[in-house]
Amino acid sequence: MEGKTGSMRVLVTGGSGLVGKAIERVVKEEGGAREGEEWIFLSSKDADLTNAAETWAIFEKHRPTHVIHLAAMVGGLFLHLRKNLDFWRKNMAINDNILHTAHEFNVVKVVSCLSTCIFPDKTTYPIDETMIHNGPPHTSNSGYAYAKRMVDVHNRALFQQHGRRYTAIIPTNIFGPHDNYSIEDAHVLPALIHKTYVAKRDGTALEVWGSGIGLRQFIYSLDLARLYLWVLREYNEVDPIILSVGEDEEITVKDVVDAIVEAFEFTGPVIYDTSKSDGQLKKTASNAKLCSYRPDFTFTPFKQAVKETCDWFAANYDNARK
Ligand SMILES: NC(=O)c1ccc[n+]([C@@H]2O[C@H](COP(=O)([O-])OP(=O)(O)OC[C@H]3O[C@@H](n4cnc5c(N)ncnc54)[C@H](OP(=O)(O)O)[C@@H]3O)[C@@H](O)[C@H]2O)c1
């Protein structure tokens, strides 16, 4: 089965999510698309990608030449603790369906999305692209982590057996507009945005889960989208690449709380509930490989990106995913 030749026809799975919406904005509003290219953004309403027949049908319909593969079951620490099995099974099925079907349809390139939270729990720091399989992941998210690691196994096997150059990016924590802001199930930064918004609105205290000492690197979804397009067009390795701010820009969860409190001008009390888990204490990642390819790339300053995200959430409160 042949993909269309000539200019790119890019299928973006997970096109309705945090990263998918950012890529759509860069493609449509920042001139990210080139003449003659076609970009198709999918949501789960177009196809349930855990289902092989639906995956096949959507490839048959669009005949992509390139795939940006974002679709996944995604969530924060507290959802992982409750739904480890679902993370494993759904993500394994989605990833196998996409990579296998793309190969069958002769897709030239697939860029999948891993995460720095899939790296070994016991490791030396900083972590880099060569260390993904060097030991078990943190038990809190092992289902998700192993399913993501298998994408790398799949990519290497496709290269070995068929010469395919499918690859993956490895982002750190992502945030921005169109995120999932659920207080129970979201990642730390969007959950804190929602909590702070509510605390300010209701004149209550802001209660943070955990002690705030955990260290994290954050990337703004729009910066990630710009880099994702570069990977799709220019990066030719099968080996994955970490897309992250530098090690020196790693910050504590408390720093995140402070930035959100400042963005919302929240003046009430902030309480840290230390009976709740902090998750992995750190997962410092090296962006040396990215810097060697893209020494010119400038990340949006963290506080500015947080402010833009808080403003977006406040303006879209009624329709945001909560
Ligand atoms: N957010 C982070 O901090 C982070 C960090 C590292 C890596 N990542 C990775 O980045 C990628 C994008 O994540 P995100 O944060 O943008 O996630 P998100 O906002 O939760 O979006 C998930 C996307 O996947 C789609 N999807 C979920 N299940 C599906 C299914 N069974 N069939 C078809 N589509 C399905 C969703 O469609 P609907 O909108 O229709 O539900 C949505 O478009 C994921 O691979 C994730 O693992 C995220």
The ligand as an SDF file (V2000), in Angstrom:
LIG
                    3D

 48 52  0  0  0  0  0  0  0  0999 V2000
    1.2850   16.0820   28.9730 N   0  0  0  0  0  0  0  0  0  0  0  0
    2.5290   15.8030   29.3150 C   0  0  0  0  0  0  0  0  0  0  0  0
    3.0850   16.3690   30.2710 O   0  0  0  0  0  0  0  0  0  0  0  0
    3.3180   14.7790   28.5460 C   0  0  0  0  0  0  0  0  0  0  0  0
    4.6570   14.5680   28.8990 C   0  0  0  0  0  0  0  0  0  0  0  0
    5.4140   13.6720   28.1530 C   0  0  0  0  0  0  0  0  0  0  0  0
    4.8470   13.0040   27.0750 C   0  0  0  0  0  0  0  0  0  0  0  0
    3.5350   13.2150   26.7650 N   0  0  0  0  0  0  0  0  0  0  0  0
    2.9940   12.5010   25.6080 C   0  0  0  0  0  0  0  0  0  0  0  0
    2.5660   13.4650   24.6590 O   0  0  0  0  0  0  0  0  0  0  0  0
    1.5170   12.9120   23.8510 C   0  0  0  0  0  0  0  0  0  0  0  0
    0.3540   13.8930   23.8160 C   0  0  0  0  0  0  0  0  0  0  0  0
   -0.0910   14.0810   25.1450 O   0  0  0  0  0  0  0  0  0  0  0  0
   -1.0960   15.2380   25.5550 P   0  0  0  0  0  0  0  0  0  0  0  0
   -0.6120   15.7680   26.8500 O   0  0  0  0  0  0  0  0  0  0  0  0
   -1.3510   16.1360   24.3930 O   0  0  0  0  0  0  0  0  0  0  0  0
   -2.3970   14.3640   25.8710 O   0  0  0  0  0  0  0  0  0  0  0  0
   -3.9390   14.7860   25.9280 P   0  0  0  0  0  0  0  0  0  0  0  0
   -4.0820   16.2560   25.9770 O   0  0  0  0  0  0  0  0  0  0  0  0
   -4.5500   13.9690   27.0020 O   0  0  0  0  0  0  0  0  0  0  0  0
   -4.4520   14.2800   24.5300 O   0  0  0  0  0  0  0  0  0  0  0  0
   -4.5330   12.9190   24.2630 C   0  0  0  0  0  0  0  0  0  0  0  0
   -4.9630   12.7710   22.8400 C   0  0  0  0  0  0  0  0  0  0  0  0
   -5.0360   11.3730   22.5340 O   0  0  0  0  0  0  0  0  0  0  0  0
   -6.3150   11.0880   22.0050 C   0  0  0  0  0  0  0  0  0  0  0  0
   -6.6830    9.7250   22.3540 N   0  0  0  0  0  0  0  0  0  0  0  0
   -6.6940    9.1620   23.6020 C   0  0  0  0  0  0  0  0  0  0  0  0
   -7.1170    7.8850   23.5380 N   0  0  0  0  0  0  0  0  0  0  0  0
   -7.3760    7.6400   22.2160 C   0  0  0  0  0  0  0  0  0  0  0  0
   -7.8560    6.5020   21.5050 C   0  0  0  0  0  0  0  0  0  0  0  0
   -8.1580    5.3520   22.1300 N   0  0  0  0  0  0  0  0  0  0  0  0
   -8.0160    6.6230   20.1660 N   0  0  0  0  0  0  0  0  0  0  0  0
   -7.7380    7.7690   19.5130 C   0  0  0  0  0  0  0  0  0  0  0  0
   -7.2580    8.8690   20.1310 N   0  0  0  0  0  0  0  0  0  0  0  0
   -7.0960    8.7970   21.4660 C   0  0  0  0  0  0  0  0  0  0  0  0
   -7.2380   12.1190   22.6210 C   0  0  0  0  0  0  0  0  0  0  0  0
   -8.4330   12.2620   21.8580 O   0  0  0  0  0  0  0  0  0  0  0  0
   -9.7660   12.9370   22.5140 P   0  0  0  0  0  0  0  0  0  0  0  0
   -9.4830   14.4150   22.6580 O   0  0  0  0  0  0  0  0  0  0  0  0
  -10.8360   12.6690   21.5330 O   0  0  0  0  0  0  0  0  0  0  0  0
   -9.9600   12.2540   23.8410 O   0  0  0  0  0  0  0  0  0  0  0  0
   -6.3480   13.3490   22.5650 C   0  0  0  0  0  0  0  0  0  0  0  0
   -6.3480   13.9150   21.2750 O   0  0  0  0  0  0  0  0  0  0  0  0
    1.1620   11.5690   24.4850 C   0  0  0  0  0  0  0  0  0  0  0  0
    1.7500   10.5340   23.7220 O   0  0  0  0  0  0  0  0  0  0  0  0
    1.7800   11.6490   25.8640 C   0  0  0  0  0  0  0  0  0  0  0  0
    2.1150   10.3850   26.3570 O   0  0  0  0  0  0  0  0  0  0  0  0
    2.7600   14.0930   27.4700 C   0  0  0  0  0  0  0  0  0  0  0  0
  1  2  1  0
  2  3  2  0
  2  4  1  0
  4  5  1  0
  4 48  2  0
  5  6  2  0
  6  7  1  0
  7  8  2  0
  8  9  1  0
  8 48  1  0
  9 10  1  0
  9 46  1  0
 10 11  1  0
 11 12  1  0
 11 44  1  0
 12 13  1  0
 13 14  1  0
 14 15  2  0
 14 16  1  0
 14 17  1  0
 17 18  1  0
 18 19  2  0
 18 20  1  0
 18 21  1  0
 21 22  1  0
 22 23  1  0
 23 24  1  0
 23 42  1  0
 24 25  1  0
 25 26  1  0
 25 36  1  0
 26 27  1  0
 26 35  1  0
 27 28  2  0
 28 29  1  0
 29 30  1  0
 29 35  2  0
 30 31  1  0
 30 32  2  0
 32 33  1  0
 33 34  2  0
 34 35  1  0
 36 37  1  0
 36 42  1  0
 37 38  1  0
 38 39  2  0
 38 40  1  0
 38 41  1  0
 42 43  1  0
 44 45  1  0
 44 46  1  0
 46 47  1  0
M  CHG  2   8   1  16  -1
M  END
$$$$
